[in-house]
Amino acid sequence: MAYSPPVISSSGLTVPSFIDIQNALLDSYSSIYGSTVYLGNDAADYQWISALALKLSDNCGLCQLAYNARSPLTAVGADLDSIIKINGLARLSSSPSTASLFLTGVAGTVISNAVVSDSNGILWALPSYIVIGGGGNVTVTATCEQSGSVSALANTITNPVGGFTAGWLSVTNTSPAVVGTPVEADSAVRARQSISVALPSSTRLAGTTAEIKAVPGVTLTNILENQTSATDSYGNEGHSMTAVVLGGTNLAVATAIFNNRGIGCNTQGATVPTMTIVPVTDPNSGNITNIGFVRPIFVPIYVSLSVHGLNSGFTSATQSSIVAAIVAYLNGLEIGEEVTQSALYGAALAVMPNLSQPLFSIRALTLGTSASPTGTTDITLLFYQVSQGIITNIVLTVV
């Protein structure tokens, strides 16, 4: 394309590309010094013009970022953090994973400030003061020292750092860890900001959704409404709403629903294993109403892929990046969102800095909800299920 200067029009800010700037400078140089001047790729003048074009292109890119920072739809990073403050919002920080640990030993043994590690060498801090009970055991909650979505399978947190205290015999997690959350992504911030402006909305559903998302600790939601008198395809009874909510205290979530639900709306319309019933007291009348909502069920996703390295740039670090990218994709899906094979391919390929110079090729990729998956079809989840990515469930084979 021919060079055109930066301009703001009805479509927004348009800036020239690096190639357009470079070609315009080359044309100007030729018009000054004559068409016989040599401007091949190996010419010093060409190299100097290219360096100038790159600097100008960088400045145009900065102008584009500054222009985009004016709106929450296009702002990124720190700019997005600043602009959402207008709505009284802040980016959600990461939270650590937690695990229920079962300790055995001599009754009355005191354990202070203990730290245990899992099979991957990740550290988990126990409560600062623990006393083993009369039955020779005690159950406590450990907190991962790494914030974010760190997973741990059952019976993998078993190694006290520095060894066992006298009288303390064993430790293990009898169930998988409750995975923490990463720092809120830009896309999630934008979605929450968009919903936040619906708090004073004209529809009850939009207002309820907005207030639930505003509850501290809430990270994922899926709000369904059945306006008909018959049970819908999700299993929700007529004239009911079902809120699937991850995070937040039970009372805070239930209160948000209570404050916004429509008159006579049934909040317990779905028969779901994790339906939570919370009594909420009306501050005006003192009447108690049982509000129901659903906690999501995590569905571990298993992925097997065969990868062929194409050059020396394909290292063990590349393999780890592929696995991490797939886990991040799986843990970034919304409640009830489908897991697609194409997106798994995309997540894996995205670790390459330049697709035109590939480091590897994916020869096969299968997915499923059990180990050693053989399926190639997308995984459809129920409206209260959410995919869970665990590093150990992603098997990468180099072929």
C-alpha positions in Angstrom: 0.0 0.0 0.0 1.1 3.6 -0.6 2.1 5.6 2.4 -0.5 7.8 4.1 0.1 9.8 7.3 -1.6 8.8 10.6 -5.2 10.0 10.5 -8.3 9.7 12.8 -11.5 9.0 10.9 -14.8 7.5 11.5 -13.1 4.1 11.7 -10.6 5.3 14.4 -6.9 5.9 14.2 -5.1 4.6 11.1 -1.3 4.5 11.1 1.1 3.5 8.2 2.9 0.1 8.4 6.7 -0.3 8.7 6.8 -1.3 5.0 4.8 1.8 3.9 7.1 4.1 5.9 10.2 2.4 4.6 9.1 2.6 0.9 8.1 6.3 1.3 11.6 7.1 2.7 13.3 5.1 -0.1 11.2 7.0 -2.7 12.1 10.4 -1.1 15.8 9.5 -1.0 15.7 8.5 -4.7 14.0 11.7 -5.6 16.7 13.7 -3.9 19.8 11.8 -5.0 18.6 10.5 -8.3 17.1 7.3 -9.6 20.6 5.8 -10.2 21.5 5.7 -6.5 21.9 2.1 -5.3 19.5 1.1 -2.6 19.9 -2.7 -2.5 19.4 -4.6 0.7 23.2 -4.6 1.3 23.6 -0.8 0.8 24.5 1.3 3.9 21.9 3.9 2.9 19.2 1.3 2.7 20.2 0.0 6.2 20.1 3.5 7.6 16.7 4.3 6.0 15.4 1.0 7.4 16.6 1.9 10.9 14.8 5.2 10.7 11.6 3.5 9.3 11.6 1.1 12.3 11.8 3.9 14.8 9.0 5.8 13.1 6.9 2.7 13.0 7.5 2.1 16.7 6.2 5.6 17.4 3.2 5.0 15.3 2.5 1.8 17.3 2.8 3.8 20.5 0.3 6.3 19.2 -2.0 3.4 18.4 -1.7 2.0 21.9 -2.3 5.5 23.4 -5.4 6.0 21.2 -6.8 2.5 22.1 -6.2 3.2 25.8 -9.2 5.6 25.7 -11.7 2.8 25.8 -12.1 -0.3 27.9 -12.8 -2.2 24.7 -9.3 -1.7 23.4 -7.1 -0.7 26.3 -4.6 -3.3 27.6 -2.6 -3.9 30.7 -2.0 -0.9 33.0 -4.1 1.3 30.7 -7.1 -1.0 31.2 -6.5 -1.0 35.0 -6.7 2.8 35.0 -9.8 3.1 32.9 -12.0 0.6 34.7 -11.5 2.6 37.9 -14.2 4.9 36.4 -16.6 2.1 37.2 -15.1 1.4 40.6 -13.5 -1.8 39.4 -10.0 -3.3 39.9 -8.3 -6.2 38.2 -8.7 -9.4 40.2 -5.4 -10.6 41.6 -4.3 -14.2 41.6 -5.2 -16.5 44.4 -3.3 -19.6 45.6 -4.4 -23.2 45.4 -5.3 -25.0 48.6 -5.2 -28.6 49.6 -6.8 -30.6 52.4 -3.9 -32.5 54.1 -4.3 -35.6 56.4 -1.6 -35.8 59.0 -0.9 -38.8 61.3 1.3 -39.1 64.3 1.4 -39.3 68.1 -1.5 -37.7 69.8 -0.7 -34.2 71.2 2.3 -33.6 68.9 2.7 -29.9 68.1 3.7 -29.0 64.5 4.8 -25.4 64.0 5.3 -23.5 60.7 5.7 -26.6 58.6 6.0 -26.7 54.8 5.5 -29.7 52.6 6.3 -30.2 48.9 4.4 -32.1 46.2 5.8 -34.5 43.6 6.7 -31.5 41.4 8.7 -29.8 44.1 6.1 -27.1 44.7 5.9 -25.9 48.3 2.6 -25.8 50.4 2.5 -24.0 53.7 0.6 -25.6 56.6 -1.1 -23.6 59.4 1.4 -22.1 61.7 0.2 -24.2 64.7 -1.1 -27.7 64.5 -1.8 -30.3 67.2 -2.3 -33.9 66.2 -5.6 -35.1 67.8 -6.4 -37.9 70.2 -7.1 -40.3 67.3 -3.5 -39.9 66.1 -4.5 -37.7 63.1 -5.6 -34.2 62.1 -6.9 -32.7 58.9 -5.7 -29.2 57.9 -5.8 -26.9 54.9 -2.4 -26.1 53.2 -1.9 -23.1 51.0 0.4 -23.2 47.9 3.3 -20.8 48.1 3.0 -20.1 44.4 0.0 -18.0 43.5 -2.2 -19.0 40.5 -3.6 -22.2 39.1 -1.3 -24.8 40.6 -2.7 -28.3 40.6 -1.9 -31.3 42.6 -3.4 -34.8 42.3 -4.5 -36.8 45.3 -1.7 -38.3 47.4 1.1 -36.2 45.8 1.7 -33.7 48.6 3.7 -36.0 50.9 7.1 -34.5 51.6 7.8 -32.3 54.7 10.6 -29.8 53.9 13.4 -30.5 56.4 11.8 -33.8 57.4 9.2 -34.9 59.9 8.9 -33.4 63.4 9.3 -35.9 66.2 5.9 -37.5 66.7 4.7 -36.6 63.2 4.6 -39.7 61.0 3.0 -38.9 57.6 1.2 -36.4 55.5 -0.8 -36.6 52.3 -3.6 -34.9 50.4 -6.5 -37.4 50.1 -8.1 -35.4 47.3 -6.9 -33.2 44.5 -6.0 -29.6 45.4 -8.5 -26.8 44.8 -6.9 -24.9 42.0 -6.3 -21.2 42.5 -6.8 -18.5 39.9 -4.3 -16.6 37.8 -4.3 -12.8 37.6 -7.4 -11.7 35.7 -6.8 -11.6 32.0 -7.6 -8.4 29.9 -10.5 -10.2 28.2 -12.1 -11.1 31.5 -11.6 -7.5 32.8 -13.4 -6.1 29.7 -16.3 -8.6 30.1 -16.7 -7.7 33.8 -16.5 -3.9 33.1 -19.2 -4.3 30.4 -21.5 -6.1 32.8 -20.8 -3.7 35.7 -22.6 -0.9 33.8 -25.7 -3.1 33.9 -26.0 -2.8 37.7 -28.7 0.0 37.3 -30.1 -1.9 34.3 -33.7 -2.1 33.2 -33.8 -5.9 33.3 -33.6 -8.0 36.5 -31.4 -10.7 34.9 -28.7 -8.2 33.8 -28.7 -6.5 37.2 -28.5 -9.9 39.0 -25.6 -11.0 36.8 -23.8 -7.7 37.4 -24.2 -7.8 41.2 -23.0 -11.4 41.4 -19.9 -10.6 39.4 -19.3 -7.7 41.7 -19.1 -10.0 44.7 -15.5 -10.2 46.0 -13.8 -13.4 44.9 -16.2 -14.3 42.1 -14.2 -15.3 39.0 -16.7 -17.2 36.8 -20.4 -17.2 36.3 -23.1 -18.7 34.1 -26.6 -17.3 34.7 -29.5 -19.1 33.1 -33.2 -17.9 33.0 -36.2 -19.9 32.1 -39.2 -17.6 31.5 -41.5 -20.4 30.3 -43.8 -22.6 32.4 -42.1 -25.8 31.3 -38.7 -27.3 32.2 -36.1 -26.2 29.7 -33.4 -28.2 28.0 -31.0 -27.6 30.8 -33.3 -29.1 33.4 -34.4 -25.7 34.9 -38.0 -25.6 36.1 -40.4 -23.0 34.7 -40.1 -19.4 35.9 -36.7 -20.0 37.5 -33.2 -18.8 37.2 -30.0 -20.8 37.9 -26.8 -19.0 38.8 -23.6 -21.0 38.5 -20.9 -19.2 40.4 -17.2 -19.9 41.1 -15.8 -17.9 44.0 -17.2 -15.6 46.7 -18.7 -16.6 50.0 -22.0 -18.5 49.9 -23.8 -15.7 51.8 -22.5 -12.9 49.6 -23.5 -14.7 46.4 -26.9 -15.6 47.8 -27.5 -12.0 48.9 -26.6 -10.6 45.5 -29.2 -12.9 43.9 -31.8 -12.1 46.6 -31.4 -8.3 46.1 -32.0 -8.5 42.3 -34.2 -11.5 41.6 -37.7 -11.0 40.2 -40.8 -11.3 42.3 -41.7 -15.0 42.6 -38.6 -16.2 40.7 -37.5 -19.6 41.8 -33.7 -19.7 42.3 -33.6 -23.5 42.9 -35.0 -24.6 39.5 -32.2 -27.0 38.5 -31.5 -30.5 39.9 -27.7 -30.2 40.2 -25.4 -32.1 42.7 -23.8 -28.9 43.8 -26.9 -26.8 44.3 -26.2 -24.7 47.4 -29.1 -23.4 49.5 -28.5 -20.3 51.7 -31.0 -18.6 54.0 -31.0 -14.9 53.4 -32.7 -12.5 55.8 -34.6 -9.5 54.4 -33.2 -6.5 56.3 -36.5 -4.7 56.0 -39.0 -7.4 57.1 -36.8 -9.9 58.8 -38.3 -12.7 56.6 -35.9 -15.5 55.6 -35.8 -16.7 52.0 -33.8 -19.7 50.9 -31.8 -18.7 47.9 -30.2 -21.4 45.7 -27.3 -21.3 43.4 -24.9 -23.8 41.9 -21.2 -24.3 42.4 -19.4 -25.5 39.2 -18.0 -28.9 38.9 -14.4 -29.1 37.5 -13.9 -31.6 34.7 -10.3 -32.6 34.3 -9.4 -32.7 30.6 -6.8 -35.1 29.2 -4.8 -34.3 26.1 -2.3 -36.5 24.2 -0.3 -35.0 21.4 2.6 -36.2 19.2 5.0 -33.4 18.2 7.8 -33.6 15.7 10.7 -31.1 16.2 11.8 -29.4 13.0 15.1 -27.7 14.0 17.5 -27.1 17.0 15.1 -24.5 18.4 12.8 -27.3 19.5 14.0 -27.9 23.1 12.6 -29.3 26.3 11.7 -25.7 27.2 9.6 -25.6 24.0 7.8 -28.8 25.1 7.1 -27.4 28.5 5.7 -24.2 26.9 3.4 -26.3 24.8 2.0 -28.1 27.8 1.7 -24.9 29.8 -0.2 -23.2 26.9 -2.7 -26.0 26.7 -3.2 -25.9 30.5 -3.8 -22.2 30.3 -6.3 -22.5 27.6 -8.3 -25.2 29.5 -8.3 -23.2 32.7 -9.3 -20.0 30.8 -12.6 -21.4 29.5 -16.0 -20.2 31.0 -18.4 -22.4 32.8 -20.2 -24.7 30.4 -17.9 -23.6 27.5 -17.0 -26.3 25.0 -13.4 -27.7 24.8 -12.5 -27.7 21.1 -9.7 -29.7 19.4 -8.9 -26.8 17.1 -8.4 -24.4 20.0 -6.0 -27.0 21.6 -4.0 -27.0 18.3 -4.1 -23.2 18.4 -2.8 -22.9 21.9 0.0 -25.3 21.2 1.1 -23.6 18.0 0.9 -20.1 19.6 4.1 -20.8 21.6 6.1 -20.5 18.3 7.4 -16.9 17.8 7.1 -17.1 14.1 4.7 -19.5 12.3 6.5 -18.9 9.0 9.6 -20.5 10.6 8.1 -23.3 12.6 9.9 -25.0 15.4 7.7 -28.1 15.3 4.7 -29.8 13.8 1.8 -31.5 15.6 1.4 -35.0 14.1 -1.6 -36.0 16.3 -3.8 -34.6 19.0 -6.5 -36.4 21.0 -8.6 -35.3 23.9 -11.0 -36.7 26.4 -12.1 -36.8 30.1 -10.1 -39.8 31.1 -6.4 -40.8 30.8 -4.9 -41.9 27.5 -7.6 -40.2 25.4 -8.3 -41.3 21.9 -11.1 -38.9 20.9 -10.8 -36.2 18.3 -14.2 -34.6 18.8 -14.9 -31.5 20.8 -15.9 -32.0 24.5 -19.3 -30.6 25.4 -19.7 -29.7 29.0 -22.9 -29.3 31.0 -24.0 -25.8 32.0 -22.5 -26.2 35.5 -19.2 -27.9 34.5 -15.9 -26.1 33.8 -12.8 -27.6 32.2 -9.7 -28.1 34.3 -6.2 -28.2 32.9 -3.6 -30.1 34.9 0.0 -30.4 33.8 0.2 -34.1 34.5 -2.9 -34.7 32.3 -1.2 -33.4 29.2 1.0 -36.0 27.7 3.4 -34.8 25.0 5.3 -37.4 22.9 8.2 -36.4 20.7 8.1 -38.3 17.4 
